[in-house]
């Protein structure tokens, strides 16, 4: 017994002497080998993270050896968990200098008394030192180095920084390191708000992470958690009445996957900026998760090889709020890793709103203008409607609402395919034509390549009154004004028409404007729509471009579009009112030249004695300097016409300014500087237009 007492006292004295000697041994602390731990602490590799607009984790990347090590932030860790950790592991953490002499003395005394290690005496700082420099064996020499490193760490870092290091490096079983990875894997949420039972389990796991893993031995995990709870009740850290509910909480046995939202965007960002540690995006994490679920559910009803892509943006700023590149990133049957937000495909009829907008802008048509939907040959090109039927004479409004093909091509022939492509580019899209081909009439029905990203860009601009919108994945983006690609009154007329498009079966009117499209051969189904704030685009089909019998924009993509708008939450932002100067009239009240669309003599079998009209001044593309009048307004400009048969109807940006005049020149009062389009329609319905820049 006396021998045991001597051994116990000797162990305690040795521990105290050891610590005192280390603190005083300057050469030991300042050795080059000792400084290496500081360098390692400053160079910890952590998982790169893609986060949403509010900082919520969307998609982390494992570090090189496959471990999940998410950098901890003490401000976003439950403070009660931190208090429990310190009370259980190192209650004098905030007072000692990296090593706790009392704890070491206790450990040495227990070892001397029991002949085995009862408690290690390691502080949290010493554990950080061990995690930064793992030792292959447990020896006195290794413990000395650990103590030295702990003292150096305490001198170099604040207590908050040391806690952050521990909460980043601590092992929690398998390839999980750090409290964030552990909380996400075992509980499915970040550690900012932990239950008492969850916090106790996270305190217990690092002591023996492999033997206490909940997915391997839930009983061992629960026993370790309960020991933490009992000890903290005894220590007065938690209340006794909290113990019962915490002990009754079941330990979940299944490990959850790490967040994997917006995987296509995450991969793209990683490839484009491989050296970045992380990326904050403009995506809304809640909306992204909801729409990924919608895409999976919808794709499951189509077949095993079809996919879906969805893109949502705030068109007032250009910020992308959600983007789903496929129905399931890991589904090989659906080619899930192909990003269909950026894939170039045929847009079908989704470009028709811009065609009609150009016709409105040029004064060629009005929503109530009558137009023929009959079998027609355009130089050998014979478009047919989706149902192979024809409606006869309809209003332009009805033609666009029903997405009739012949009226759209009639208008495109009048405005010109080249102008359509130019306006697409001005809107921010990059249309792809077959190599060597010039723009032709088929582009109006999908004979051009565009991506979902580009279509949403185009419709964002339409929603903003014809002003280009650049989509951005950076939070806090603001849209910069840079001209127009379509007159704002024409853009409003288009939106007013497609806002009246009937909803798909089973859906109530959504309070937004939308257009559908189906590419040739039933390969792509589209639906793109917007309200007063948001724009959403949907694509459905096979990523390899194979036909899908029965696929259509209205039957396949439109229902997903309506469901996506429902998931936005909140009240729908209404579409804006008509801009000042917009011609809102019944068919009977339209000027004669706008009552019926009849461009050129050849399409209608007419033979005009006069050549088609041509505006000779100002010339197309000219920059015209405005002169100020004495009243502070710009002086009227004279516009001149050659050819055509009177009377002539003149338009500026789609608004009539001289009715049924027989003269070949007239005065035009511009309403401001910038791009303007002047158009004229003669008695035979033939037209001409020029676009000029007023400065």
C-alpha positions as CSV (number, residue, x, y, z in Angstrom):
1,X,0.0,0.0,0.0
2,X,2.9,2.3,0.9
3,X,4.4,1.5,-2.5
4,X,1.1,2.5,-4.3
5,X,1.0,5.8,-2.4
6,X,4.6,6.6,-3.3
7,X,3.8,5.8,-6.9
8,X,0.7,8.0,-6.9
9,X,2.5,11.0,-5.4
10,X,5.4,10.5,-7.7
11,X,3.1,10.5,-10.8
12,X,1.5,13.7,-9.7
13,X,4.8,15.4,-9.0
14,X,6.1,14.2,-12.3
15,X,3.2,15.7,-14.2
16,X,3.5,19.1,-12.6
17,X,7.3,19.1,-13.0
18,X,6.9,18.1,-16.6
19,X,4.5,21.0,-17.5
20,X,6.6,23.5,-15.5
21,X,9.7,22.4,-17.3
22,X,8.1,22.7,-20.7
23,X,6.9,26.2,-20.0
24,X,10.4,27.3,-18.9
25,X,12.3,25.5,-21.6
26,X,12.5,28.2,-24.2
27,X,14.7,26.3,-26.6
28,X,12.2,23.4,-26.7
29,X,9.3,25.8,-27.5
30,X,11.2,27.8,-30.2
31,X,12.7,24.8,-32.0
32,X,12.1,24.7,-35.8
33,X,10.3,21.4,-35.4
34,X,7.9,23.0,-32.9
35,X,7.0,25.9,-35.2
36,X,5.8,23.5,-37.9
37,X,2.4,23.0,-36.1
38,X,1.6,26.7,-36.6
39,X,2.2,26.4,-40.3
40,X,0.0,23.3,-40.5
41,X,-2.8,25.1,-38.5
42,X,-2.7,28.0,-41.0
43,X,-2.8,25.7,-44.0
44,X,-5.6,23.4,-43.2
45,X,-7.4,22.1,-46.3
46,X,-11.2,22.3,-46.0
47,X,-14.0,21.4,-48.3
48,X,-14.8,24.0,-51.0
49,X,-18.4,25.1,-50.7
50,X,-21.1,26.5,-53.0
51,X,-23.6,28.5,-51.0
52,X,-26.9,30.2,-51.7
53,X,-27.8,33.9,-51.5
54,X,-28.3,33.6,-47.7
55,X,-25.1,31.6,-47.1
56,X,-26.9,28.3,-46.8
57,X,-24.7,25.4,-48.0
58,X,-25.8,24.1,-51.4
59,X,-23.0,21.8,-52.5
60,X,-19.6,21.0,-50.8
61,X,-16.7,19.2,-52.4
62,X,-14.8,16.6,-50.5
63,X,-11.1,17.3,-49.9
64,X,-8.5,15.4,-51.9
65,X,-8.6,12.1,-50.0
66,X,-12.4,11.9,-49.9
67,X,-12.9,13.3,-46.5
68,X,-15.7,15.8,-45.6
69,X,-14.0,18.7,-43.7
70,X,-16.2,21.8,-43.6
71,X,-14.7,24.9,-42.0
72,X,-16.4,25.7,-38.8
73,X,-17.6,29.2,-37.8
74,X,-18.1,29.6,-34.1
75,X,-20.8,32.2,-34.8
76,X,-22.9,29.6,-36.5
77,X,-22.4,26.8,-34.0
78,X,-25.0,26.3,-31.2
79,X,-23.4,28.1,-28.2
80,X,-24.9,25.5,-25.8
81,X,-23.0,22.7,-27.6
82,X,-19.8,24.7,-27.2
83,X,-20.4,25.1,-23.5
84,X,-21.2,21.4,-23.1
85,X,-18.0,20.5,-25.0
86,X,-15.8,22.7,-22.8
87,X,-17.4,21.5,-19.6
88,X,-17.0,17.9,-20.6
89,X,-13.6,17.9,-22.3
90,X,-11.6,20.9,-20.9
91,X,-13.4,22.9,-18.2
92,X,-10.4,25.2,-17.7
93,X,-9.9,25.7,-21.4
94,X,-10.3,29.5,-21.3
95,X,-7.8,29.9,-18.4
96,X,-4.9,27.6,-19.1
97,X,-2.0,28.2,-21.6
98,X,-2.7,25.2,-23.8
99,X,-1.9,22.6,-21.2
100,X,-3.8,22.0,-17.9
101,X,-1.3,21.1,-15.1
102,X,-4.2,19.9,-12.9
103,X,-5.6,17.7,-15.5
104,X,-2.2,16.2,-16.3
105,X,-1.6,15.6,-12.6
106,X,-5.0,13.9,-12.2
107,X,-4.2,11.7,-15.2
108,X,-0.8,10.8,-13.9
109,X,-2.2,10.0,-10.4
110,X,-4.9,7.8,-11.9
111,X,-2.4,6.0,-14.0
112,X,-0.1,5.5,-11.0
113,X,-3.0,4.3,-8.9
114,X,-4.7,2.0,-11.5
115,X,-1.8,1.0,-13.6
116,X,-3.7,2.1,-16.7
117,X,-4.9,5.3,-18.4
118,X,-8.2,6.3,-16.8
119,X,-8.3,9.9,-18.3
120,X,-5.8,11.3,-20.7
121,X,-5.5,14.8,-19.3
122,X,-5.5,16.2,-22.8
123,X,-6.9,19.7,-23.3
124,X,-8.8,20.8,-26.4
125,X,-5.7,22.5,-27.5
126,X,-3.6,19.4,-27.1
127,X,-6.2,17.5,-29.1
128,X,-5.9,20.1,-31.8
129,X,-2.1,19.6,-31.7
130,X,-2.6,15.8,-32.1
131,X,-5.1,16.3,-35.0
132,X,-2.6,18.6,-36.8
133,X,0.2,16.1,-36.3
134,X,-1.2,12.6,-35.9
135,X,1.2,10.3,-34.1
136,X,1.7,6.7,-35.0
137,X,2.2,5.5,-31.4
138,X,1.4,6.6,-27.9
139,X,4.7,7.3,-26.1
140,X,6.2,9.8,-23.6
141,X,8.1,11.4,-26.5
142,X,4.9,11.8,-28.5
143,X,3.1,13.3,-25.5
144,X,6.0,15.7,-25.0
145,X,5.7,17.0,-28.5
146,X,2.0,17.3,-28.2
147,X,2.3,19.4,-25.1
148,X,4.9,21.5,-26.7
149,X,2.7,22.0,-29.8
150,X,-0.3,22.9,-27.6
151,X,1.7,25.6,-25.8
152,X,2.8,27.0,-29.1
153,X,-0.7,27.0,-30.5
154,X,-2.0,28.8,-27.4
155,X,0.6,31.5,-27.9
156,X,-0.2,31.9,-31.6
157,X,-4.0,31.7,-31.6
158,X,-7.0,33.1,-29.6
159,X,-9.3,30.8,-27.7
160,X,-12.0,31.4,-30.3
161,X,-9.5,30.4,-33.1
162,X,-8.4,27.3,-31.2
163,X,-12.1,26.2,-30.7
164,X,-12.6,26.8,-34.5
165,X,-9.7,24.6,-35.2
166,X,-11.0,21.8,-33.0
167,X,-14.5,22.0,-34.5
168,X,-13.1,21.9,-38.0
169,X,-10.7,18.9,-37.4
170,X,-12.4,16.7,-34.8
171,X,-13.2,13.2,-36.1
172,X,-16.8,12.1,-36.1
173,X,-16.7,8.7,-37.8
174,X,-15.8,7.5,-41.3
175,X,-14.7,10.3,-43.5
176,X,-16.4,13.0,-41.4
177,X,-14.3,15.7,-39.8
178,X,-15.6,18.7,-38.0
179,X,-18.8,19.5,-36.3
180,X,-20.5,20.8,-39.5
181,X,-19.9,17.6,-41.5
182,X,-21.0,15.6,-38.5
183,X,-24.2,17.6,-37.9
184,X,-25.2,17.4,-41.6
185,X,-24.4,13.6,-41.9
186,X,-26.0,12.5,-38.6
187,X,-28.9,15.0,-38.2
188,X,-29.4,16.5,-41.6
189,X,-28.9,20.1,-40.7
190,X,-26.2,22.6,-39.8
191,X,-25.0,22.8,-36.1
192,X,-26.4,26.3,-35.4
193,X,-29.5,24.9,-33.6
194,X,-28.9,21.5,-32.0
195,X,-31.2,19.7,-29.6
196,X,-29.8,18.7,-26.3
197,X,-29.5,15.0,-27.4
198,X,-27.8,16.0,-30.6
199,X,-25.3,18.3,-28.9
200,X,-24.4,15.5,-26.4
201,X,-23.8,13.0,-29.2
202,X,-21.5,15.4,-30.9
203,X,-19.6,15.9,-27.7
204,X,-19.2,12.1,-27.3
205,X,-18.3,11.0,-30.8
206,X,-14.7,12.4,-31.2
207,X,-13.5,10.4,-28.2
208,X,-13.9,7.2,-30.1
209,X,-15.4,8.0,-33.5
210,X,-15.3,4.6,-35.1
211,X,-16.6,2.5,-32.2
212,X,-19.5,4.9,-31.5
213,X,-20.7,5.5,-35.1
214,X,-24.5,5.6,-35.0
215,X,-24.7,3.8,-38.3
216,X,-22.6,0.9,-37.1
217,X,-23.3,0.6,-33.4
218,X,-26.3,2.8,-32.4
219,X,-26.2,1.3,-28.9
220,X,-22.6,2.4,-28.3
221,X,-23.4,5.8,-29.7
222,X,-26.4,6.1,-27.4
223,X,-24.5,4.9,-24.3
224,X,-21.7,7.4,-24.9
225,X,-24.2,10.2,-25.4
226,X,-26.0,9.3,-22.2
227,X,-22.8,9.4,-20.2
228,X,-22.2,12.9,-21.4
229,X,-25.7,13.9,-20.4
230,X,-25.4,12.4,-16.9
231,X,-22.1,14.0,-16.2
232,X,-23.2,17.4,-17.4
233,X,-26.3,17.2,-15.2
234,X,-24.0,16.4,-12.2
235,X,-21.8,19.3,-13.2
236,X,-24.8,21.6,-13.3
237,X,-24.3,22.5,-17.0
238,X,-27.8,21.2,-17.9
239,X,-31.0,21.1,-15.9
240,X,-32.2,17.8,-14.4
241,X,-35.6,18.2,-15.9
242,X,-34.0,18.3,-19.4
243,X,-32.4,14.9,-18.9
244,X,-35.4,12.7,-19.4
245,X,-36.5,13.9,-22.8
246,X,-32.9,13.9,-24.0
247,X,-32.3,10.3,-22.9
248,X,-35.5,9.3,-24.6
249,X,-34.5,10.7,-27.9
250,X,-33.7,7.9,-30.4
251,X,-30.3,7.9,-32.0
252,X,-30.8,7.9,-35.8
253,X,-28.9,5.0,-37.4
254,X,-28.8,6.2,-41.0
255,X,-26.1,8.6,-42.2
256,X,-27.4,11.3,-44.5
257,X,-25.8,12.4,-47.7
258,X,-24.0,15.8,-47.9
259,X,-26.1,18.5,-49.6
260,X,-26.0,18.2,-53.4
261,X,-28.1,21.1,-54.6
262,X,-27.4,22.7,-58.0
263,X,-24.7,20.1,-58.9
264,X,-24.3,21.3,-62.5
265,X,-23.7,24.9,-61.5
266,X,-21.3,23.7,-58.7
267,X,-19.3,21.6,-61.2
268,X,-19.2,24.5,-63.7
269,X,-17.9,26.9,-61.1
270,X,-15.3,24.4,-59.9
271,X,-14.0,23.9,-63.4
272,X,-14.0,27.6,-64.3
273,X,-12.2,28.8,-61.1
274,X,-10.4,25.7,-59.7
275,X,-8.4,27.7,-57.2
276,X,-11.3,29.3,-55.4
277,X,-12.1,28.1,-51.9
278,X,-15.8,28.7,-52.3
279,X,-18.6,30.4,-54.2
280,X,-21.6,32.3,-53.0
281,X,-24.4,32.3,-55.5
282,X,-27.7,34.1,-56.0
283,X,-29.6,30.8,-55.7
284,X,-32.4,30.5,-53.2
285,X,-31.7,27.2,-51.4
286,X,-35.3,26.5,-50.5
287,X,-36.6,27.2,-54.0
288,X,-33.7,25.1,-55.5
289,X,-34.6,22.1,-53.3
290,X,-38.3,22.4,-54.1
291,X,-37.7,22.6,-57.9
292,X,-35.2,19.7,-57.9
293,X,-37.9,17.6,-56.2
294,X,-40.5,18.8,-58.8
295,X,-38.1,17.9,-61.7
296,X,-37.6,14.4,-60.2
297,X,-41.3,13.8,-59.7
298,X,-42.3,15.1,-63.1
299,X,-39.6,13.1,-64.9
300,X,-40.8,9.9,-63.2
301,X,-44.2,10.3,-64.9
302,X,-42.6,10.5,-68.4
303,X,-40.3,7.6,-68.7
304,X,-36.9,6.3,-67.7
305,X,-34.8,8.2,-70.2
306,X,-36.4,11.7,-70.3
307,X,-35.0,14.6,-68.3
308,X,-36.2,18.0,-67.3
309,X,-34.4,21.4,-66.8
310,X,-35.8,24.4,-65.0
311,X,-34.3,28.0,-64.7
312,X,-35.8,30.7,-62.5
313,X,-34.6,34.3,-62.4
314,X,-35.6,37.7,-61.0
315,X,-35.9,39.7,-64.2
316,X,-35.7,43.0,-62.4
317,X,-32.1,42.3,-61.4
318,X,-31.1,39.4,-63.6
319,X,-30.3,37.2,-60.5
320,X,-30.8,33.5,-61.1
321,X,-32.8,32.1,-58.1
322,X,-32.8,28.4,-59.1
323,X,-31.4,26.2,-61.9
324,X,-31.9,22.5,-62.4
325,X,-29.8,21.1,-65.1
326,X,-31.4,17.6,-65.1
327,X,-34.0,15.5,-63.3
328,X,-31.4,13.6,-61.4
329,X,-27.7,14.3,-61.6
330,X,-26.8,10.7,-60.7
331,X,-29.3,8.9,-63.0
332,X,-27.2,7.6,-65.9
333,X,-30.3,6.5,-67.8
334,X,-31.4,10.1,-68.1
335,X,-27.8,11.3,-68.8
336,X,-28.3,13.3,-65.6
337,X,-24.8,14.9,-65.7
338,X,-25.6,16.6,-69.0
339,X,-26.5,20.3,-68.1
340,X,-29.7,21.0,-70.1
341,X,-29.8,24.6,-68.9
342,X,-26.9,25.3,-71.2
343,X,-27.4,22.7,-73.9
344,X,-28.1,24.1,-77.4
345,X,-31.5,22.9,-78.7
346,X,-34.2,23.9,-81.1
347,X,-36.5,26.4,-79.3
348,X,-39.7,25.4,-81.3
349,X,-42.3,28.2,-81.3
350,X,-40.9,30.0,-78.3
351,X,-39.4,32.8,-80.5
352,X,-42.9,33.8,-81.9
353,X,-43.4,36.5,-79.2
354,X,-40.4,38.4,-80.5
355,X,-41.5,38.0,-84.1
356,X,-44.9,39.5,-83.2
357,X,-43.1,42.2,-81.2
358,X,-41.0,43.2,-84.2
359,X,-44.2,43.5,-86.3
360,X,-45.9,45.7,-83.7
361,X,-42.8,47.8,-83.4
362,X,-42.6,48.3,-87.2
363,X,-46.3,49.2,-87.4
364,X,-47.1,46.2,-89.5
365,X,-49.7,44.8,-87.2
366,X,-51.7,45.3,-84.0
367,X,-53.0,42.7,-81.7
368,X,-56.5,43.1,-83.2
369,X,-55.3,43.1,-86.8
370,X,-56.8,40.4,-88.9
371,X,-54.4,37.9,-90.5
372,X,-54.9,34.8,-92.6
373,X,-54.0,31.3,-91.4
374,X,-54.2,29.3,-94.7
375,X,-52.0,26.9,-96.6
376,X,-49.2,29.1,-98.0
377,X,-45.9,28.6,-99.8
378,X,-43.1,31.0,-99.0
379,X,-40.7,30.3,-101.8
380,X,-41.2,26.6,-101.5
381,X,-41.3,26.6,-97.7
382,X,-44.7,25.4,-96.5
383,X,-45.2,25.7,-92.8
384,X,-48.0,23.7,-91.2
385,X,-49.7,24.1,-87.8
386,X,-49.0,21.7,-85.0
387,X,-52.4,20.0,-85.5
388,X,-52.1,20.2,-89.3
389,X,-55.3,22.2,-89.4
390,X,-55.9,25.9,-90.4
391,X,-58.1,28.5,-88.7
392,X,-58.8,30.8,-91.7
393,X,-58.9,34.5,-90.8
394,X,-58.0,35.3,-87.2
395,X,-56.8,38.2,-85.2
396,X,-53.1,38.5,-84.5
397,X,-53.9,38.1,-80.8
398,X,-55.6,34.8,-81.5
399,X,-52.8,33.7,-83.9
400,X,-50.2,34.1,-81.1
401,X,-52.4,32.7,-78.4
402,X,-53.0,29.6,-80.5
403,X,-49.4,29.6,-81.7
404,X,-50.4,29.3,-85.3
405,X,-47.4,28.8,-87.6
406,X,-48.5,30.4,-90.9
407,X,-49.3,33.8,-89.4
408,X,-46.0,33.8,-87.6
409,X,-44.1,33.1,-90.8
410,X,-46.1,35.8,-92.6
411,X,-45.0,38.4,-90.1
412,X,-41.4,37.0,-90.1
413,X,-41.2,37.4,-93.8
414,X,-42.3,41.0,-93.4
415,X,-39.9,41.9,-90.6
416,X,-37.1,39.8,-92.0
417,X,-35.3,36.8,-90.5
418,X,-32.0,38.7,-90.3
419,X,-33.6,41.4,-88.1
420,X,-35.0,38.6,-85.8
421,X,-31.5,37.2,-85.4
422,X,-30.0,40.6,-84.8
423,X,-32.6,41.4,-82.1
424,X,-31.9,38.0,-80.4
425,X,-28.3,39.0,-80.2
426,X,-29.1,42.4,-78.9
427,X,-31.3,40.8,-76.2
428,X,-28.3,38.8,-75.0
429,X,-28.9,35.4,-76.8
430,X,-26.4,33.7,-79.1
431,X,-28.4,32.0,-81.7
432,X,-26.7,29.1,-83.5
433,X,-27.3,28.6,-87.2
434,X,-26.2,25.6,-89.3
435,X,-22.7,26.3,-90.5
436,X,-22.7,28.5,-93.6
437,X,-26.5,29.1,-93.5
438,X,-28.1,32.6,-93.6
439,X,-31.1,33.4,-91.5
440,X,-34.2,32.1,-93.1
441,X,-37.9,31.8,-92.4
442,X,-37.6,28.4,-90.6
443,X,-35.9,30.0,-87.7
444,X,-39.3,31.4,-86.7
445,X,-40.4,27.8,-85.9
446,X,-37.3,26.6,-84.2
447,X,-34.7,26.3,-87.1
448,X,-32.0,27.8,-84.9
449,X,-30.1,26.7,-81.8
450,X,-30.7,28.3,-78.4
451,X,-30.3,27.1,-74.8
452,X,-32.7,27.4,-71.9
453,X,-30.4,30.0,-70.3
454,X,-30.7,32.1,-73.5
455,X,-34.5,31.7,-73.7
456,X,-34.9,32.9,-70.2
457,X,-32.6,35.8,-71.0
458,X,-34.8,36.7,-73.9
459,X,-38.1,36.5,-71.9
460,X,-36.5,38.4,-69.0
461,X,-35.9,41.2,-71.5
462,X,-39.5,41.0,-72.7
463,X,-40.7,41.2,-69.1
464,X,-38.6,44.3,-68.7
465,X,-40.2,46.1,-71.6
466,X,-37.7,45.2,-74.2
467,X,-34.6,46.1,-72.2
468,X,-31.8,43.5,-72.3
469,X,-31.3,41.6,-69.0
470,X,-28.0,39.8,-68.3
471,X,-28.5,36.8,-66.1
472,X,-26.2,36.6,-63.1
473,X,-25.4,33.9,-60.5
474,X,-23.8,36.5,-58.2
475,X,-25.9,37.7,-55.3
476,X,-26.7,41.4,-55.1
477,X,-26.6,41.9,-58.9
478,X,-28.5,44.9,-60.4
479,X,-29.6,45.3,-64.0
480,X,-27.8,48.1,-65.9
481,X,-29.7,50.0,-68.5
482,X,-28.2,49.4,-72.0
483,X,-30.8,50.4,-74.6
484,X,-33.6,48.3,-76.0
485,X,-33.9,45.3,-78.3
486,X,-37.6,45.9,-78.7
487,X,-39.8,48.9,-78.3
488,X,-41.4,48.9,-74.8
489,X,-44.9,49.3,-76.2
490,X,-44.5,46.3,-78.6
491,X,-43.0,44.3,-75.7
492,X,-46.1,45.1,-73.6
493,X,-48.5,44.1,-76.4
494,X,-46.7,40.8,-76.7
495,X,-46.9,40.2,-72.9
496,X,-50.6,41.2,-72.9
497,X,-51.4,38.6,-75.6
498,X,-49.5,35.7,-74.0
499,X,-50.9,36.5,-70.6
500,X,-54.2,35.4,-72.1
501,X,-53.0,32.0,-73.2
502,X,-55.2,29.4,-71.6
503,X,-53.6,27.3,-68.9
504,X,-52.9,23.6,-69.3
505,X,-55.5,21.1,-68.3
506,X,-55.9,20.8,-64.5
507,X,-54.5,24.3,-63.8
508,X,-56.1,27.6,-63.0
509,X,-54.9,30.7,-64.7
510,X,-51.5,31.6,-63.2
511,X,-51.5,35.3,-63.5
512,X,-48.4,35.3,-65.7
513,X,-47.6,35.5,-69.4
514,X,-46.2,32.4,-71.0
515,X,-45.4,30.7,-74.3
516,X,-44.8,27.0,-75.1
517,X,-42.9,25.4,-77.9
518,X,-42.2,22.0,-79.4
519,X,-39.2,21.3,-81.6
520,X,-39.4,19.4,-84.9
521,X,-39.8,15.7,-84.4
522,X,-41.0,16.0,-80.8
523,X,-37.5,16.3,-79.5
524,X,-37.8,19.3,-77.1
525,X,-40.8,20.6,-75.1
526,X,-40.5,24.2,-73.8
527,X,-42.5,26.6,-71.6
528,X,-41.3,30.0,-70.6
529,X,-43.3,32.5,-68.6
530,X,-43.0,35.7,-66.5
531,X,-45.0,37.8,-64.1
532,X,-44.1,41.2,-62.8
533,X,-40.9,40.0,-61.1
534,X,-40.0,36.4,-61.9
535,X,-39.3,34.5,-65.2
536,X,-39.2,30.7,-65.3
537,X,-38.2,28.5,-68.2
538,X,-38.8,24.7,-68.5
539,X,-37.3,22.2,-70.9
540,X,-38.3,18.5,-71.2
541,X,-37.0,15.8,-73.5
542,X,-34.2,13.4,-74.0
543,X,-30.7,14.8,-73.6
544,X,-29.5,12.9,-76.6
545,X,-32.0,14.6,-78.8
546,X,-34.0,11.4,-79.6
547,X,-37.8,11.9,-80.5
548,X,-40.3,11.4,-77.7
549,X,-43.7,10.5,-79.1
550,X,-46.4,12.6,-77.5
551,X,-44.0,15.2,-76.2
552,X,-45.2,18.8,-76.5
553,X,-44.7,22.2,-74.9
554,X,-48.3,22.5,-73.8
555,X,-48.9,19.0,-72.6
556,X,-45.4,18.3,-71.1
557,X,-43.6,21.5,-70.1
558,X,-46.5,23.9,-69.4
559,X,-47.8,21.9,-66.3
560,X,-44.3,21.9,-64.9
561,X,-44.1,25.7,-65.5
562,X,-47.3,26.3,-63.6
563,X,-46.2,24.1,-60.7
564,X,-42.9,25.9,-60.6
565,X,-44.7,29.3,-60.3
566,X,-46.7,27.8,-57.4
567,X,-43.5,27.0,-55.6
568,X,-42.2,30.5,-55.7
569,X,-44.3,31.3,-52.6
570,X,-45.8,34.7,-51.7
571,X,-48.2,36.7,-53.8
572,X,-47.8,36.9,-57.6
573,X,-46.4,40.2,-58.8
574,X,-48.8,41.5,-61.5
575,X,-47.7,42.4,-64.9
576,X,-47.3,46.2,-65.6
577,X,-49.9,48.5,-67.1
578,X,-49.6,49.6,-70.8
579,X,-46.8,52.2,-71.3
580,X,-47.8,55.7,-72.4
581,X,-48.5,55.9,-76.1
582,X,-49.5,52.3,-76.6
583,X,-52.3,52.0,-79.1
584,X,-55.1,50.1,-77.3
585,X,-58.1,49.8,-79.6
586,X,-60.8,47.5,-80.9
587,X,-60.5,46.0,-84.3
588,X,-63.2,48.4,-85.6
589,X,-61.2,51.5,-84.4
590,X,-57.9,50.6,-86.0
591,X,-56.5,52.7,-88.8
592,X,-57.3,51.3,-92.2
593,X,-53.7,50.1,-92.7
594,X,-53.9,48.0,-89.5
595,X,-57.3,46.4,-90.0
596,X,-55.9,43.5,-92.0
597,X,-52.3,42.3,-92.5
598,X,-51.5,42.1,-96.2
599,X,-47.8,42.6,-96.8
600,X,-46.5,42.9,-100.4
601,X,-48.3,42.2,-103.6
602,X,-47.0,38.7,-104.3
603,X,-48.4,36.9,-101.3
604,X,-51.9,38.1,-102.0
605,X,-52.0,37.9,-105.7
606,X,-52.0,41.7,-106.2
607,X,-49.9,43.6,-108.7
608,X,-49.2,47.1,-107.6
609,X,-48.3,49.7,-110.2
610,X,-45.9,51.4,-107.8
611,X,-42.8,49.6,-106.4
612,X,-42.9,48.7,-102.7
613,X,-42.4,51.7,-100.3
614,X,-38.9,52.6,-99.2
615,X,-37.9,55.1,-96.5
616,X,-35.1,57.2,-98.0
617,X,-34.7,59.6,-95.1
618,X,-33.5,59.0,-92.5
619,X,-31.6,55.9,-93.8
620,X,-31.6,52.7,-91.8
621,X,-28.9,52.7,-89.1
622,X,-28.3,56.4,-89.2
623,X,-27.3,58.5,-86.2
624,X,-29.5,61.6,-86.2
625,X,-28.7,64.7,-84.1
626,X,-31.8,66.3,-82.6
627,X,-32.1,70.0,-82.6
628,X,-33.5,71.7,-79.5
629,X,-36.5,74.1,-80.0
630,X,-37.0,77.2,-77.9
631,X,-39.3,75.3,-75.6
632,X,-36.7,72.7,-74.6
633,X,-38.1,70.0,-76.8
634,X,-36.5,68.4,-79.9
635,X,-37.6,69.8,-83.2
636,X,-39.7,67.5,-85.5
637,X,-37.8,65.5,-88.0
638,X,-38.9,65.2,-91.7
639,X,-39.2,61.6,-92.9
640,X,-39.3,60.9,-96.7
641,X,-40.7,58.0,-98.7
642,X,-40.1,56.5,-102.1
643,X,-42.5,54.1,-103.8
644,X,-45.6,52.6,-102.4
645,X,-49.3,53.4,-103.1
646,X,-51.0,56.1,-101.0
647,X,-52.6,56.6,-98.6
648,X,-49.7,55.9,-96.2
649,X,-49.9,55.1,-92.5
650,X,-46.8,56.2,-90.5
651,X,-45.6,54.7,-87.2
652,X,-42.9,55.5,-84.7
653,X,-42.0,52.7,-82.4
654,X,-45.3,51.1,-83.2
655,X,-47.4,54.2,-82.5
656,X,-49.2,55.9,-85.4
657,X,-48.2,59.5,-85.9
658,X,-49.7,60.5,-89.2
659,X,-53.0,58.9,-90.4
660,X,-53.8,58.0,-94.0
661,X,-51.6,60.7,-95.5
662,X,-51.1,60.8,-99.3
663,X,-47.9,62.8,-99.1
664,X,-44.5,61.0,-99.4
665,X,-43.0,63.1,-96.6
666,X,-44.2,64.0,-93.2
667,X,-43.0,65.4,-89.8
668,X,-42.2,63.2,-86.9
669,X,-41.9,64.4,-83.3
670,X,-39.5,62.1,-81.5
671,X,-40.3,61.4,-77.8
672,X,-36.6,61.2,-76.7
673,X,-33.1,60.1,-77.5
674,X,-32.0,56.6,-78.2
675,X,-33.0,53.9,-80.7
676,X,-36.3,54.5,-82.6
677,X,-38.0,52.6,-85.4
678,X,-40.0,54.5,-88.1
679,X,-42.3,52.4,-90.3
680,X,-44.8,53.0,-93.0
681,X,-47.6,50.9,-94.5
682,X,-49.1,51.7,-97.9
683,X,-52.6,51.1,-99.2
684,X,-51.7,47.6,-100.4
685,X,-50.3,46.6,-96.9
686,X,-46.7,46.7,-98.1
687,X,-44.3,48.1,-95.5
688,X,-40.9,49.6,-94.9
689,X,-39.1,50.5,-91.7
690,X,-35.8,52.0,-90.6
691,X,-34.1,52.0,-87.2
692,X,-32.1,55.1,-86.2
693,X,-30.3,56.4,-83.2
694,X,-31.3,59.8,-82.0
695,X,-28.7,61.8,-80.2
